[in-house]
Amino acid sequence: MEQFDFEEERVKQEILKLGAKRVLIQLPEGLKPEAPRLAKTIEKSGALPIISADPCYGACDLATAEAENLDVDLIIHYGHSKLLKYERVPTIYVEARATINVDGTVEKALPILEKWHKIGLTTTVQHVQTLDAVRETLLHAGKIVVIGDSGRLNYPGQVIGCDYSNAKSIAKDVEAFLFVGGGRFHALGVALSTFKPTIVADPYEERAYSIDEQAERIMKQRWASIEEAQKAKSTAVLVGLKLGQKRFDEALSLKRKLEENGKTAFLFVVREVTPEALMEFPTVDAYVNTACPRISLDDASKFPKPVLTANEARVVVGELSWEELCRKGLLEN
């Protein structure tokens, strides 16, 4: 994949500096094809490379337990920036910055952005280095450009799957957002967190398009799930076991509030929230997901029962109104 910088020389130097003998390689799905080649590079440094074949959804999903189980000296985590404050196993983050040119795709986005004057810029860590140039392109087109830097993430304008604080911090100051990067996943997060028109400039597909219709469909689906969950007699509150997704105290609090509202509630612990796992409990009518909120939104059609986010559950128990939830944004934890 020549479109990404895997910082192989830095990785080799870090391995030598740490004297690591056993290294765990962790990559997200889109970068996994590079794993065998990267393993060969690490092997040349004198370390034993071990490739994690499990899914990896972000830096919240660090393979710490696997590393400890295998007596690994070092985790090399590709494709994301540092998220956890502390790691139990030494970890190198290789952000895999994209080398692809985004200028042509941003130009294609300009006609779609024509009716808005104040534009917010967002992207993933792979493209944060392009935002200054993208800003100049938009300024040259007569736009006012705002890039959020709320301090919760590592770079101005950066968004991740569950954190859109940089976008939300400027939502009142802009009329629309431009997301620079591949696919719909992060752009949908921007739209569902800010409720502003969101345009994607995708340099991999070499096209620009609006995400708004899909965001509107998700909004309608979320309200339908809340209505269905309000009728549920028994609800399971899911506690995620991944390091960056475990919110046990929040789960306990939601269980108590559901019970105060006359519902039978249970605590379930789970590492992977999948339809197959939840189908094993046919007497449970609805679920509350306190792990990654994107599971509830992006995979809703795959689950036979409603799987609410924590804040959607607060609508069910009357702690939040639908309007207040919308003001918070659907991905707010």
Residue frames as qw, qx, qy, qz and C-alpha x, y, z in Angstrom:
[[0.000, 0.888, 0.459, 0.000, 0.00, 0.00, 0.00],
 [0.491, 0.164, 0.018, 0.855, 2.03, 2.91, -1.29],
 [0.149, -0.731, -0.294, -0.597, -0.75, 5.31, -0.24],
 [0.622, -0.770, -0.058, -0.132, 0.30, 5.13, 3.44],
 [0.269, 0.656, -0.585, 0.393, 3.48, 5.79, 5.38],
 [0.878, -0.357, -0.317, -0.043, 4.19, 2.87, 7.74],
 [0.195, -0.866, 0.393, -0.239, 7.32, 4.54, 9.22],
 [0.973, -0.006, -0.215, 0.078, 9.29, 1.32, 8.93],
 [0.513, 0.438, -0.427, 0.602, 12.64, 2.89, 9.77],
 [0.320, -0.537, 0.336, -0.704, 11.26, 4.46, 12.97],
 [0.917, -0.251, -0.029, -0.309, 9.72, 1.12, 13.94],
 [0.865, 0.191, -0.346, 0.310, 13.04, -0.69, 13.50],
 [0.236, 0.500, -0.423, 0.718, 14.86, 1.93, 15.57],
 [0.574, -0.477, 0.207, -0.633, 12.29, 1.75, 18.38],
 [0.975, -0.109, -0.175, -0.084, 12.56, -2.05, 18.51],
 [0.701, 0.294, -0.390, 0.520, 16.34, -1.83, 18.77],
 [0.052, -0.554, 0.327, -0.764, 16.17, 0.95, 21.38],
 [0.723, -0.394, 0.180, -0.539, 13.77, -1.03, 23.57],
 [0.024, -0.361, 0.931, -0.042, 15.57, -4.32, 22.97],
 [0.774, 0.090, 0.252, -0.573, 12.19, -5.92, 22.18],
 [0.145, -0.251, 0.935, 0.202, 12.36, -9.63, 21.38],
 [0.123, 0.414, 0.896, 0.099, 8.66, -10.35, 20.85],
 [0.131, 0.189, -0.050, -0.972, 6.44, -7.83, 19.02],
 [0.322, 0.518, 0.782, -0.125, 2.67, -7.86, 18.50],
 [0.017, 0.006, 0.406, 0.914, 1.45, -6.19, 15.29],
 [0.209, 0.574, 0.717, -0.336, -2.08, -4.75, 15.41],
 [0.014, -0.043, 0.413, 0.910, -3.76, -3.21, 12.36],
 [0.540, 0.360, 0.343, -0.679, -7.31, -2.08, 11.49],
 [0.767, 0.329, 0.549, -0.036, -9.14, -3.96, 8.75],
 [0.543, 0.835, 0.000, -0.087, -8.13, -1.72, 5.85],
 [0.097, 0.815, -0.571, 0.017, -4.42, -2.08, 6.61],
 [0.819, -0.280, 0.491, -0.100, -4.30, -5.80, 7.46],
 [0.879, 0.468, 0.014, 0.087, -3.09, -6.82, 3.97],
 [0.294, 0.802, -0.427, 0.297, 0.24, -5.16, 4.88],
 [0.724, -0.599, 0.292, -0.178, 0.75, -7.33, 7.98],
 [0.957, 0.009, 0.135, 0.258, 2.98, -10.06, 6.41],
 [0.547, 0.635, -0.094, 0.537, 5.28, -7.48, 4.82],
 [0.237, -0.813, 0.260, -0.463, 5.55, -5.48, 8.05],
 [0.892, -0.409, 0.188, -0.036, 6.26, -8.70, 9.96],
 [0.862, 0.281, 0.000, 0.422, 9.21, -9.41, 7.65],
 [0.197, 0.771, -0.185, 0.577, 10.58, -5.92, 8.34],
 [0.573, -0.696, 0.260, -0.345, 10.31, -6.44, 12.09],
 [0.984, -0.108, 0.072, 0.124, 11.96, -9.85, 11.81],
 [0.650, 0.532, -0.151, 0.521, 15.01, -8.18, 10.28],
 [0.157, -0.776, 0.291, -0.537, 15.34, -6.17, 13.50],
 [0.273, 0.247, -0.863, 0.346, 15.90, -9.40, 15.43],
 [0.443, -0.030, 0.538, -0.717, 12.45, -9.55, 17.03],
 [0.106, 0.244, 0.954, 0.142, 9.75, -12.22, 16.68],
 [0.337, -0.010, -0.114, -0.935, 6.70, -10.63, 14.99],
 [0.119, 0.343, 0.919, -0.154, 3.22, -11.87, 15.96],
 [0.181, -0.172, -0.368, -0.896, 0.26, -10.63, 13.91],
 [0.324, 0.270, 0.670, -0.611, -3.10, -10.05, 15.60],
 [0.034, -0.205, -0.783, -0.586, -5.80, -11.38, 13.26],
 [0.023, -0.618, -0.711, 0.335, -8.64, -10.13, 15.47],
 [0.149, 0.825, 0.344, 0.423, -10.69, -7.09, 14.43],
 [0.408, -0.292, -0.248, 0.829, -9.30, -3.73, 15.55],
 [0.089, 0.817, 0.531, 0.204, -11.66, -0.77, 15.73],
 [0.032, 0.913, -0.070, 0.400, -9.41, 1.96, 17.08],
 [0.291, 0.450, -0.618, 0.576, -6.87, 2.90, 19.71],
 [0.612, -0.366, 0.317, -0.626, -9.58, 2.13, 22.29],
 [0.979, 0.045, -0.009, -0.199, -9.18, -1.50, 21.20],
 [0.133, 0.711, -0.685, 0.088, -5.52, -1.98, 22.08],
 [0.886, 0.013, -0.452, -0.104, -4.53, -5.68, 22.17],
 [0.166, -0.666, 0.582, -0.437, -3.14, -5.49, 25.71],
 [0.827, -0.239, 0.411, -0.302, -4.61, -8.74, 27.03],
 [0.928, 0.367, -0.038, 0.054, -3.30, -10.67, 24.02],
 [0.380, 0.722, -0.451, 0.362, 0.15, -9.09, 24.43],
 [0.411, -0.565, 0.578, -0.422, 0.30, -9.97, 28.11],
 [0.939, -0.019, 0.265, -0.220, -0.86, -13.52, 27.40],
 [0.870, 0.441, -0.064, 0.212, 1.95, -13.95, 24.88],
 [0.638, -0.566, 0.074, 0.518, 4.66, -12.24, 26.98],
 [0.518, 0.679, 0.211, 0.476, 5.08, -9.60, 24.30],
 [0.484, -0.305, -0.144, 0.807, 7.63, -6.82, 24.88],
 [0.037, 0.321, -0.140, -0.936, 6.08, -4.30, 22.49],
 [0.455, 0.620, 0.636, -0.071, 2.80, -3.59, 20.66],
 [0.105, -0.152, 0.364, 0.913, 2.98, -1.78, 17.34],
 [0.305, 0.622, 0.656, -0.299, -0.46, -0.31, 16.75],
 [0.232, 0.041, 0.498, 0.835, -1.06, 0.96, 13.20],
 [0.019, -0.502, -0.651, -0.569, -3.59, 3.39, 11.80],
 [0.360, -0.840, -0.371, -0.166, -4.60, 5.38, 14.89],
 [0.150, 0.618, -0.393, 0.665, -3.15, 8.02, 17.20],
 [0.270, -0.031, -0.799, 0.537, -2.65, 7.51, 20.92],
 [0.456, -0.551, -0.352, -0.604, -5.90, 7.53, 22.92],
 [0.768, -0.528, -0.349, 0.093, -5.30, 5.79, 26.25],
 [0.177, -0.926, 0.280, -0.182, -3.34, 7.74, 28.90],
 [0.347, -0.564, 0.748, -0.052, -1.41, 4.68, 30.04],
 [0.828, 0.243, -0.439, -0.251, -0.53, 1.34, 28.45],
 [0.818, -0.462, 0.333, -0.083, 0.28, -1.77, 30.45],
 [0.822, 0.061, 0.368, 0.431, 2.50, -2.98, 27.59],
 [0.167, -0.520, 0.280, 0.790, 4.93, -0.60, 25.81],
 [0.542, 0.619, 0.568, 0.034, 3.18, 0.59, 22.64],
 [0.181, -0.259, 0.358, 0.879, 4.27, 2.40, 19.49],
 [0.479, 0.676, 0.459, -0.322, 1.56, 4.17, 17.50],
 [0.270, -0.091, 0.574, 0.768, 2.17, 4.34, 13.75],
 [0.371, 0.501, 0.318, -0.715, -0.49, 6.67, 12.39],
 [0.489, 0.268, 0.736, 0.383, -0.09, 5.49, 8.79],
 [0.170, 0.658, 0.037, -0.733, -0.39, 8.97, 7.30],
 [0.706, 0.555, 0.436, 0.064, -1.78, 8.95, 3.76],
 [0.358, -0.350, 0.390, 0.773, 0.48, 10.03, 0.93],
 [0.313, 0.539, 0.684, 0.378, -2.34, 10.39, -1.61],
 [0.067, 0.038, 0.074, 0.994, -3.05, 13.87, -2.99],
 [0.103, 0.570, 0.751, -0.317, -6.41, 15.32, -1.91],
 [0.018, 0.358, -0.087, -0.929, -6.39, 18.54, -3.99],
 [0.206, -0.065, -0.692, -0.689, -8.44, 17.24, -6.93],
 [0.281, -0.470, -0.837, -0.009, -11.15, 15.79, -4.72],
 [0.137, -0.538, -0.399, 0.730, -11.44, 18.98, -2.67],
 [0.104, 0.197, -0.351, -0.909, -11.91, 20.89, -5.93],
 [0.278, -0.265, -0.819, -0.427, -14.76, 18.50, -6.78],
 [0.243, -0.523, -0.725, 0.377, -16.39, 19.32, -3.44],
 [0.082, -0.195, -0.073, 0.975, -16.50, 23.07, -4.11],
 [0.317, -0.212, -0.487, -0.786, -19.67, 23.03, -6.29],
 [0.516, -0.459, -0.722, -0.043, -21.51, 21.02, -3.61],
 [0.403, -0.439, -0.434, 0.676, -20.40, 23.54, -0.96],
 [0.185, 0.376, 0.282, 0.863, -21.49, 26.50, -3.08],
 [0.335, -0.709, -0.390, -0.483, -24.58, 27.45, -1.03],
 [0.666, -0.691, -0.198, 0.202, -22.65, 27.65, 2.28],
 [0.241, 0.880, -0.232, 0.337, -20.15, 30.35, 3.22],
 [0.306, -0.671, 0.595, -0.319, -18.74, 29.20, 6.58],
 [0.881, 0.152, -0.436, -0.102, -17.17, 25.76, 6.37],
 [0.609, -0.615, 0.484, -0.124, -15.80, 23.52, 9.13],
 [0.583, 0.497, -0.638, -0.079, -12.94, 21.16, 8.23],
 [0.750, -0.402, 0.480, -0.216, -12.55, 17.66, 9.65],
 [0.668, 0.448, -0.584, -0.108, -10.50, 14.58, 8.84],
 [0.941, -0.323, -0.067, 0.075, -8.91, 11.45, 10.30],
 [0.517, -0.702, 0.353, 0.338, -5.32, 11.19, 11.49],
 [0.726, 0.166, 0.490, 0.452, -4.32, 9.89, 8.05],
 [0.370, 0.641, 0.348, 0.575, -5.00, 13.30, 6.47],
 [0.310, -0.867, -0.233, 0.311, -4.47, 15.89, 9.23],
 [0.471, -0.362, 0.289, 0.750, -1.31, 17.04, 7.43],
 [0.254, 0.379, 0.596, 0.661, -3.43, 18.16, 4.44],
 [0.065, -0.794, -0.580, 0.170, -5.78, 20.52, 6.29],
 [0.185, -0.639, 0.064, 0.744, -3.68, 23.65, 5.88],
 [0.093, -0.093, 0.652, 0.746, -3.61, 23.19, 2.09],
 [0.025, -0.543, -0.812, -0.214, -7.34, 22.35, 2.01],
 [0.132, -0.761, -0.375, 0.512, -8.05, 25.50, 4.03],
 [0.130, -0.443, 0.323, 0.826, -6.16, 27.57, 1.44],
 [0.045, 0.213, 0.803, 0.555, -8.20, 26.03, -1.38],
 [0.106, -0.702, -0.703, 0.038, -11.44, 26.92, 0.39],
 [0.181, -0.697, -0.127, 0.682, -10.26, 30.43, 1.24],
 [0.128, -0.199, 0.542, 0.806, -9.34, 30.96, -2.40],
 [0.070, -0.420, -0.805, -0.413, -12.92, 29.93, -3.26],
 [0.216, -0.474, -0.059, -0.852, -14.24, 32.69, -0.98],
 [0.707, -0.477, -0.511, -0.107, -15.12, 30.56, 2.04],
 [0.303, -0.690, 0.469, -0.459, -14.61, 31.28, 5.73],
 [0.776, 0.081, -0.624, 0.044, -12.88, 28.20, 7.13],
 [0.493, -0.633, 0.404, -0.439, -12.88, 26.99, 10.75],
 [0.690, 0.146, -0.700, 0.106, -10.88, 24.04, 12.13],
 [0.683, -0.664, -0.019, -0.304, -11.76, 22.86, 15.64],
 [0.508, 0.321, -0.664, 0.445, -9.11, 22.23, 18.27],
 [0.630, -0.638, -0.127, -0.424, -10.96, 21.31, 21.46],
 [0.128, -0.650, 0.672, -0.331, -7.98, 19.62, 23.06],
 [0.839, -0.168, 0.422, -0.299, -9.51, 16.13, 23.47],
 [0.925, 0.305, 0.157, 0.160, -7.77, 14.72, 20.40],
 [0.697, -0.310, 0.197, 0.616, -4.17, 14.95, 19.24],
 [0.302, 0.036, 0.402, 0.864, -4.60, 17.22, 16.20],
 [0.317, 0.408, 0.145, -0.844, -6.80, 20.16, 15.15],
 [0.589, 0.315, -0.357, -0.653, -9.63, 19.00, 12.90],
 [0.217, 0.158, -0.963, -0.037, -9.11, 15.33, 13.79],
 [0.764, -0.179, 0.122, -0.608, -12.10, 13.08, 14.42],
 [0.037, 0.182, -0.983, 0.009, -12.25, 9.44, 15.47],
 [0.306, -0.286, -0.833, -0.362, -15.15, 7.00, 15.41],
 [0.407, -0.642, -0.641, 0.107, -16.53, 7.94, 18.82],
 [0.333, -0.629, -0.189, 0.677, -15.10, 11.45, 19.39],
 [0.346, 0.629, 0.397, 0.572, -16.23, 14.42, 17.33],
 [0.337, -0.759, -0.286, 0.479, -15.38, 17.08, 19.89],
 [0.302, -0.245, 0.295, 0.873, -13.31, 19.05, 17.36],
 [0.025, -0.386, -0.639, -0.665, -16.32, 19.25, 15.05],
 [0.310, -0.734, -0.605, 0.008, -18.81, 19.96, 17.84],
 [0.403, -0.526, -0.186, 0.726, -16.64, 22.77, 19.23],
 [0.056, -0.237, 0.292, 0.925, -17.15, 24.80, 16.04],
 [0.145, 0.446, 0.851, 0.235, -20.62, 23.62, 14.96],
 [0.029, 0.831, 0.441, -0.338, -22.25, 26.91, 16.00],
 [0.119, -0.702, 0.244, 0.658, -19.73, 28.88, 13.93],
 [0.052, -0.205, 0.763, 0.611, -20.17, 27.06, 10.61],
 [0.671, 0.239, 0.000, -0.701, -22.96, 26.31, 8.15],
 [0.958, 0.214, -0.133, -0.137, -21.60, 23.01, 6.83],
 [0.578, -0.574, 0.553, 0.177, -18.69, 20.61, 7.22],
 [0.698, 0.550, -0.439, -0.132, -16.21, 19.23, 4.72],
 [0.797, -0.410, 0.442, 0.027, -14.71, 15.88, 5.69],
 [0.441, 0.680, -0.561, -0.168, -11.50, 14.93, 3.89],
 [0.314, -0.348, 0.875, -0.122, -10.87, 11.19, 3.80],
 [0.300, 0.053, -0.865, -0.399, -12.08, 7.80, 2.68],
 [0.260, -0.336, -0.905, 0.013, -15.50, 6.28, 3.18],
 [0.333, -0.630, -0.326, -0.621, -18.66, 7.37, 4.96],
 [0.641, -0.401, -0.594, 0.275, -17.96, 6.19, 8.52],
 [0.373, -0.288, -0.296, 0.831, -16.30, 9.30, 9.99],
 [0.093, -0.183, -0.267, -0.942, -18.30, 11.75, 7.88],
 [0.512, -0.511, -0.603, -0.337, -21.52, 10.20, 9.21],
 [0.549, -0.426, -0.499, 0.517, -20.16, 10.72, 12.70],
 [0.156, -0.042, -0.019, 0.987, -19.66, 14.41, 11.95],
 [0.324, -0.326, -0.452, -0.764, -23.22, 14.74, 10.64],
 [0.621, -0.490, -0.600, -0.118, -24.77, 12.84, 13.57],
 [0.527, -0.351, -0.406, 0.659, -22.76, 14.81, 16.13],
 [0.133, -0.213, -0.011, 0.968, -23.34, 18.29, 14.75],
 [0.354, 0.654, 0.654, -0.137, -26.56, 18.02, 12.68],
 [0.140, 0.744, -0.218, -0.616, -24.94, 20.20, 10.05],
 [0.827, 0.546, -0.053, -0.120, -24.74, 19.40, 6.30],
 [0.537, -0.562, 0.576, 0.252, -21.63, 17.28, 5.74],
 [0.720, 0.638, -0.215, -0.168, -19.79, 16.78, 2.47],
 [0.827, -0.301, 0.393, 0.267, -17.18, 14.08, 1.87],
 [0.424, 0.779, -0.425, -0.177, -14.08, 14.68, -0.27],
 [0.900, -0.203, 0.383, 0.035, -12.86, 11.11, -0.81],
 [0.147, 0.746, -0.551, -0.344, -9.43, 11.01, -2.53],
 [0.387, -0.168, 0.901, 0.102, -9.48, 7.20, -2.81],
 [0.473, 0.526, 0.707, 0.003, -12.70, 7.13, -4.82],
 [0.229, -0.024, 0.311, 0.922, -11.81, 10.51, -6.41],
 [0.174, -0.583, -0.567, -0.555, -15.27, 11.93, -5.79],
 [0.052, -0.030, 0.462, -0.885, -17.18, 14.26, -3.49],
 [0.391, -0.425, -0.696, -0.428, -20.71, 13.74, -2.19],
 [0.411, -0.466, 0.242, -0.745, -23.19, 14.64, 0.56],
 [0.234, -0.004, -0.941, 0.242, -23.79, 12.30, 3.49],
 [0.319, -0.090, 0.315, -0.890, -26.98, 14.00, 4.67],
 [0.751, -0.061, -0.337, -0.565, -29.60, 11.55, 3.35],
 [0.683, -0.001, -0.710, 0.172, -27.92, 8.63, 5.08],
 [0.117, 0.083, -0.585, 0.798, -27.65, 10.60, 8.33],
 [0.523, -0.100, 0.032, -0.846, -31.37, 11.40, 8.13],
 [0.788, -0.053, -0.546, -0.280, -32.21, 7.70, 7.70],
 [0.496, 0.023, -0.722, 0.483, -30.14, 6.84, 10.77],
 [0.169, -0.132, 0.366, -0.906, -31.92, 9.53, 12.80],
 [0.715, -0.107, -0.186, -0.666, -35.32, 8.02, 11.96],
 [0.766, 0.012, -0.643, 0.026, -34.06, 4.54, 12.76],
 [0.262, 0.127, -0.658, 0.695, -32.71, 5.67, 16.17],
 [0.434, -0.136, 0.227, -0.861, -36.06, 7.14, 17.16],
 [0.821, -0.036, -0.394, -0.412, -37.78, 3.90, 16.11],
 [0.616, 0.084, -0.712, 0.326, -35.33, 1.92, 18.29],
 [0.037, -0.150, 0.522, -0.839, -36.02, 4.16, 21.29],
 [0.649, -0.102, -0.035, -0.753, -39.78, 3.73, 20.85],
 [0.823, 0.010, -0.550, -0.143, -39.39, -0.05, 20.66],
 [0.443, 0.130, -0.691, 0.556, -37.12, -0.11, 23.73],
 [0.308, -0.245, 0.304, -0.867, -39.66, 1.90, 25.71],
 [0.829, -0.115, -0.174, -0.518, -42.04, -1.08, 25.37],
 [0.601, 0.241, -0.743, 0.171, -39.41, -3.60, 26.51],
 [0.759, -0.603, -0.091, -0.228, -40.04, -5.46, 29.78],
 [0.817, -0.433, 0.182, 0.334, -36.50, -6.81, 30.15],
 [0.393, 0.887, -0.216, 0.110, -33.33, -4.97, 29.17],
 [0.869, -0.210, -0.002, 0.448, -29.67, -6.02, 29.26],
 [0.012, 0.972, -0.218, -0.091, -27.03, -3.36, 29.82],
 [0.905, 0.276, -0.089, 0.310, -23.85, -4.31, 27.98],
 [0.384, -0.846, 0.296, 0.220, -20.45, -3.65, 29.55],
 [0.726, 0.623, -0.278, 0.089, -17.60, -3.65, 27.04],
 [0.850, -0.443, 0.105, 0.265, -14.41, -5.41, 28.07],
 [0.651, 0.482, 0.009, 0.587, -12.06, -3.54, 25.74],
 [0.489, -0.238, -0.311, 0.779, -9.67, -1.21, 27.58],
 [0.033, -0.024, 0.056, 0.998, -10.94, 2.03, 26.09],
 [0.424, -0.283, -0.503, -0.698, -14.61, 1.01, 26.10],
 [0.455, -0.337, -0.791, 0.230, -15.24, -0.32, 29.62],
 [0.201, -0.392, 0.111, -0.891, -17.77, 1.89, 31.45],
 [0.377, -0.255, -0.878, 0.147, -18.88, -0.31, 34.33],
 [0.030, -0.320, -0.509, 0.798, -20.06, 2.51, 36.61],
 [0.359, 0.169, -0.224, -0.890, -22.19, 3.99, 33.84],
 [0.474, -0.091, -0.807, -0.341, -23.70, 0.57, 33.17],
 [0.250, -0.296, -0.802, 0.454, -24.56, 0.13, 36.86],
 [0.136, 0.291, 0.233, -0.918, -26.20, 3.55, 36.92],
 [0.449, 0.099, -0.466, -0.756, -28.30, 2.80, 33.82],
 [0.400, -0.180, -0.898, -0.031, -29.35, -0.58, 35.22],
 [0.101, -0.339, -0.652, 0.671, -30.59, 1.14, 38.38],
 [0.266, 0.274, -0.015, -0.924, -32.50, 3.80, 36.42],
 [0.450, -0.012, -0.716, -0.533, -34.17, 1.18, 34.24],
 [0.339, -0.277, -0.872, 0.220, -35.27, -0.72, 37.33],
 [0.027, 0.328, 0.415, -0.848, -36.61, 2.49, 38.87],
 [0.423, 0.233, -0.257, -0.837, -38.73, 2.79, 35.73],
 [0.804, 0.054, 0.359, -0.470, -40.28, -0.63, 36.29],
 [0.759, 0.475, -0.413, -0.169, -38.11, -2.63, 33.90],
 [0.911, -0.308, 0.219, 0.166, -36.22, -5.82, 34.62],
 [0.352, 0.859, -0.371, 0.024, -32.55, -5.11, 33.92],
 [0.941, -0.190, 0.111, 0.256, -29.44, -7.28, 33.72],
 [0.053, -0.838, 0.467, 0.279, -25.72, -6.60, 33.34],
 [0.943, 0.259, 0.136, 0.159, -23.97, -8.45, 30.50],
 [0.254, -0.736, 0.454, 0.433, -20.21, -8.29, 29.90],
 [0.825, 0.469, 0.298, 0.104, -19.00, -8.75, 26.35],
 [0.444, -0.408, 0.375, 0.704, -15.85, -8.21, 24.33],
 [0.001, -0.011, -0.605, -0.796, -17.49, -8.18, 20.89],
 [0.460, 0.379, 0.458, -0.660, -21.08, -6.91, 20.62],
 [0.118, 0.117, -0.785, -0.597, -22.44, -9.05, 17.77],
 [0.698, -0.067, -0.165, -0.693, -25.95, -10.12, 16.69],
 [0.719, 0.038, -0.693, -0.030, -24.92, -13.75, 17.21],
 [0.245, 0.071, -0.713, 0.653, -23.96, -13.10, 20.83],
 [0.335, -0.008, 0.314, -0.888, -27.20, -11.30, 21.67],
 [0.686, -0.003, -0.451, -0.571, -29.45, -13.83, 19.91],
 [0.444, 0.019, -0.865, 0.235, -28.51, -16.34, 22.61],
 [0.005, -0.221, -0.644, 0.732, -30.84, -14.48, 25.03],
 [0.084, -0.411, -0.679, -0.602, -34.35, -14.61, 23.50],
 [0.305, -0.719, -0.610, 0.133, -36.11, -13.40, 26.67],
 [0.271, -0.470, -0.059, 0.838, -34.27, -10.06, 26.59],
 [0.384, 0.785, 0.485, -0.026, -36.35, -7.45, 24.75],
 [0.302, 0.923, -0.067, 0.231, -33.77, -4.65, 24.35],
 [0.788, -0.140, -0.138, 0.584, -30.14, -3.83, 25.01],
 [0.053, -0.995, 0.081, 0.036, -28.22, -0.76, 26.19],
 [0.838, 0.266, -0.084, 0.469, -24.70, -0.59, 24.79],
 [0.325, -0.926, 0.086, 0.168, -22.20, 1.26, 27.00],
 [0.694, -0.168, 0.399, 0.576, -19.23, 0.20, 24.82],
 [0.187, -0.110, 0.406, 0.888, -18.57, 1.80, 21.43],
 [0.416, 0.498, 0.386, -0.655, -21.67, 3.84, 20.45],
 [0.327, 0.426, -0.541, -0.647, -21.00, 3.25, 16.75],
 [0.034, 0.055, 0.996, 0.061, -22.14, -0.37, 17.16],
 [0.263, 0.522, 0.665, -0.466, -25.65, 0.84, 17.97],
 [0.337, 0.690, -0.015, -0.640, -25.81, 3.26, 15.06],
 [0.257, 0.525, -0.648, -0.487, -23.93, 1.56, 12.23],
 [0.140, 0.075, -0.981, -0.115, -24.97, -2.05, 12.84],
 [0.478, 0.066, 0.437, -0.759, -28.59, -1.43, 13.88],
 [0.747, 0.245, -0.266, -0.558, -30.10, -3.34, 10.95],
 [0.492, 0.270, -0.827, 0.037, -28.12, -6.46, 11.89],
 [0.043, -0.045, 0.813, -0.579, -29.61, -6.75, 15.39],
 [0.267, -0.433, -0.790, -0.343, -33.07, -8.32, 15.82],
 [0.371, -0.762, -0.482, 0.224, -33.66, -6.30, 19.03],
 [0.102, 0.947, -0.043, 0.301, -33.03, -2.58, 19.68],
 [0.745, -0.179, -0.206, 0.609, -29.49, -1.83, 20.88],
 [0.037, -0.977, -0.147, -0.153, -29.49, 1.68, 22.36],
 [0.423, 0.437, -0.380, 0.697, -26.59, 3.96, 23.21],
 [0.320, -0.295, -0.638, 0.636, -26.29, 5.12, 26.82],
 [0.117, 0.172, 0.110, -0.972, -27.87, 8.48, 26.06],
 [0.479, -0.147, -0.576, -0.646, -30.71, 6.88, 24.11],
 [0.478, -0.330, -0.793, 0.183, -31.40, 4.79, 27.22],
 [0.125, -0.251, -0.412, 0.867, -31.61, 8.06, 29.17],
 [0.373, -0.042, -0.297, -0.878, -34.43, 9.09, 26.82],
 [0.550, -0.240, -0.771, -0.212, -36.22, 5.82, 27.65],
 [0.446, -0.401, -0.663, 0.449, -36.03, 6.52, 31.40],
 [0.075, -0.913, -0.373, -0.149, -37.05, 10.16, 31.00],
 [0.550, -0.564, -0.001, 0.616, -33.70, 11.67, 31.96],
 [0.130, -0.287, 0.401, 0.860, -33.25, 13.22, 28.51],
 [0.616, 0.592, 0.291, -0.431, -35.73, 14.33, 25.86],
 [0.765, 0.375, 0.388, 0.353, -35.23, 13.46, 22.20],
 [0.264, 0.932, 0.021, 0.246, -34.56, 17.14, 21.51],
 [0.407, -0.827, 0.387, 0.016, -31.88, 17.27, 24.22],
 [0.818, -0.105, 0.496, 0.272, -30.28, 14.12, 22.81],
 [0.622, 0.657, 0.261, 0.336, -30.15, 15.72, 19.38],
 [0.008, -0.973, 0.170, -0.155, -28.49, 18.81, 20.81],
 [0.636, -0.584, 0.489, 0.123, -25.88, 16.61, 22.48],
 [0.410, 0.533, -0.669, -0.317, -25.32, 14.64, 19.28],
 [0.944, -0.070, -0.143, -0.290, -26.08, 10.95, 18.85],
 [0.811, 0.224, -0.439, 0.314, -22.47, 9.89, 19.49],
 [0.129, -0.673, 0.424, -0.593, -21.95, 11.76, 22.75],
 [0.581, -0.097, -0.777, 0.222, -20.94, 9.37, 25.54]]
